Amino acid sequence: MANDRTRRPGTSTRDLAEAAFKSATTKPVDLPPPRPAIPGAKEQVSLRIDRDILDHFQDGGPGWQDRINDALRKAIGK
């Protein structure tokens, strides 16, 4: 009987196990993808571009990715 008085309600091993299972199986809230920590950092993407457009920028030699970026920036007015 002394054990019944000292035992706290809701702290049985079963209750603890159920709480642990619930926290481990609860789906986390979907968060937006993190932004780059460095302002102006470039991000790698996969982009499908028509061959003639890619040839145009690559014909200028190294830096063709920067030229595409500059052309896109100009297209959006920045």
PAZAPA-4460 file (N, C-alpha, C; in steps of 0.05 Angstrom, whole numbers, plus 32768, in hexadecimal, padded with zeros to 4 digits):
% residues 78
    n_x    n_y    n_z   ca_x   ca_y   ca_z    c_x    c_y    c_z   seq   type   mol
   8010   7FE8   8000   8000   8000   8000   8011   8019   8000     1      M     A
   8028   8018   800C   8039   8030   800D   8042   8037   7FF1     2      A     A
   8045   8024   7FDF   804D   802A   7FC4   8038   8039   7FB5     3      N     A
   801E   8034   7FBB   8009   8042   7FAE   8009   8060   7FB4     4      D     A
   8011   8067   7FCD   8011   8083   7FD5   8029   8092   7FC9     5      R     A
   8040   8085   7FC6   8058   8092   7FBC   8059   8093   7F9E     6      T     A
   804A   8083   7F91   804A   8083   7F74   803A   809B   7F69     7      R     A
   8047   80A8   7F56   8039   80C0   7F4A   8028   80B6   7F33     8      R     A
   8010   80C2   7F31   7FFF   80BA   7F1A   800A   80C3   7F00     9      P     A
   8006   80B3   7EEB   800F   80BA   7ED0   802C   80B6   7ECA    10      G     A
   803B   80AA   7EDC   8057   80A6   7ED7   805F   8089   7ED6    11      T     A
   804C   8078   7ECF   8053   805B   7ECC   8065   8058   7EB4    12      S     A
   8072   8042   7EB3   8084   803C   7E9C   8074   803B   7E82    13      T     A
   805C   8032   7E84   804B   8031   7E6C   8044   804D   7E62    14      R     A
   803D   805F   7E75   8037   807A   7E6E   8050   8088   7E61    15      D     A
   8067   8083   7E6D   8080   808E   7E62   8086   8083   7E47    16      L     A
   8082   806A   7E43   8087   805D   7E29   8074   8068   7E14    17      A     A
   805B   806B   7E1B   8047   8076   7E08   804E   8093   7E00    18      E     A
   8056   80A2   7E14   805E   80BE   7E0E   8077   80BF   7DFC    19      A     A
   808A   80AE   7E01   80A2   80AD   7DF0   809B   80A4   7DD4    20      A     A
   8089   8090   7DD1   8081   8087   7DB7   8072   809D   7DA8    21      F     A
   8061   80AB   7DB6   8051   80C1   7DA9   8064   80D7   7D9F    22      K     A
   8078   80DE   7DAF   808A   80F4   7DA7   809C   80EB   7D90    23      S     A
   80A2   80D1   7D8F   80B4   80C7   7D7A   80A5   80C2   7D5F    24      A     A
   808A   80BF   7D61   807B   80B9   7D48   806A   80D0   7D3F    25      T     A
   806A   80E6   7D4E   805A   80FE   7D45   8069   810C   7D2F    26      T     A
   805B   8111   7D19   8067   811E   7D02   806D   813B   7D09    27      K     A
   8086   8144   7D04   808D   815F   7D0A   807F   8173   7CF7    28      P     A
   807C   818B   7CFF   8070   819F   7CEF   8082   81A5   7CD7    29      V     A
   8076   81A6   7CBF   8086   81AC   7CA7   808F   81C9   7CA8    30      D     A
   80A9   81CD   7CA7   80B5   81E8   7CA8   80BE   81EF   7C8C    31      L     A
   80BF   8208   7C85   80C9   8210   7C6B   80E7   820A   7C6A    32      P     A
   80F2   8205   7C52   810E   81FF   7C50   811F   8216   7C5A    33      P     A
   8135   8211   7C68   8146   8227   7C72   8152   8237   7C5B    34      P     A
   8154   8251   7C60   8160   8263   7C4C   817E   8262   7C51    35      R     A
   818E   8269   7C3D   81AB   8269   7C41   81B3   827D   7C57    36      P     A
   81C6   8275   7C68   81CE   8285   7C7E   81DE   829E   7C74    37      A     A
   81EA   829C   7C5D   81FA   82B2   7C52   81E9   82C1   7C3D    38      I     A
   81E4   82DB   7C42   81D4   82EA   7C2E   81E2   82E9   7C13    39      P     A
   81D2   82E5   7BFE   81DC   82E4   7BE3   81EA   82CA   7BDC    40      G     A
   81E9   82B6   7BED   81F6   829D   7BE7   81E7   828F   7BD0    41      A     A
   81F6   8282   7BBF   81EA   8274   7BA8   81E0   8259   7BB1    42      K     A
   81CB   8250   7BA4   81BF   8236   7BAB   81BF   8224   7B92    43      E     A
   81C8   820B   7B95   81C8   81F9   7B7F   81AC   81EF   7B79    44      Q     A
   81A5   81F0   7B5F   818B   81E7   7B56   818E   81D7   7B3D    45      V     A
   817A   81C8   7B35   817A   81BA   7B1C   8166   81C9   7B0A    46      S     A
   816E   81D0   7AF2   815E   81E1   7AE1   8160   81D6   7AC4    47      L     A
   814A   81D3   7AB7   814A   81C9   7A9C   8148   81E2   7A89    48      R     A
   815C   81E5   7A78   815E   81FB   7A66   8161   81F0   7A49    49      I     A
   8154   81FE   7A36   8157   81F5   7A1A   8174   81F6   7A12    50      D     A
   817C   81E3   7A01   8198   81E0   79F9   81A3   81F9   79EC    51      R     A
   8193   8207   79DB   819E   821F   79CE   81A3   8235   79E2    52      D     A
   8193   8237   79F7   8198   824C   7A0B   81B1   8245   7A1A    53      I     A
   81B5   822C   7A22   81CC   8224   7A30   81E5   8228   7A1F    54      L     A
   81E4   8221   7A06   81FA   8225   79F3   8202   8242   79F2    55      D     A
   81EE   8254   79F1   81F3   8270   79EF   8204   827A   7A07    56      H     A
   81FC   8272   7A1F   820B   827B   7A37   8226   826C   7A39    57      F     A
   8228   8253   7A31   8241   8244   7A34   8255   824D   7A1F    58      Q     A
   824C   8257   7A08   825E   8260   79F3   8270   8277   79FD    59      D     A
   8268   8285   7A11   8278   829B   7A1C   828E   8291   7A2E    60      G     A
   8291   8277   7A32   82A6   826C   7A43   829E   826A   7A60    61      G     A
   82B3   8268   7A71   82AE   8266   7A8E   829D   827D   7A98    62      P     A
   828D   8278   7AAC   827C   828D   7AB8   8260   828C   7AAC    63      G     A
   825A   8277   7A9C   823F   8276   7A8F   8229   8275   7AA4    64      W     A
   822D   8268   7ABB   8218   8267   7ACF   8213   8283   7ADB    65      Q     A
   8228   8292   7ADE   8224   82AE   7AE8   8216   82BF   7AD4    66      D     A
   821B   82BA   7ABA   820D   82C9   7AA5   81F0   82C2   7AA4    67      R     A
   81E9   82A9   7AA8   81CD   82A1   7AAA   81C0   82AE   7AC2    68      I     A
   81CE   82AE   7AD8   81C3   82BB   7AF0   81BE   82D9   7AEC    69      N     A
   81D2   82E6   7ADE   81CF   8303   7AD8   81B7   8308   7AC6    70      D     A
   81B3   82F6   7AB2   819D   82FA   7A9F   8182   82F6   7AAE    71      A     A
   8181   82E3   7ABF   8168   82DE   7ACF   8163   82F6   7AE2    72      L     A
   8178   8300   7AEE   8175   8317   7AFF   816A   832F   7AF0    73      R     A
   8175   8333   7AD7   816C   834A   7AC6   814E   8345   7ABE    74      K     A
   8147   832C   7AB9   812B   8326   7AB1   8117   832C   7AC7    75      A     A
   811F   832A   7AE0   810C   8330   7AF6   810F   834D   7B00    76      I     A
   8120   835C   7AF2   8122   8379   7AF9   8134   837F   7B11    77      G     A
   8148   836F   7B16   815A   8375   7B2C   8176   837B   7B22    78      K     A
***
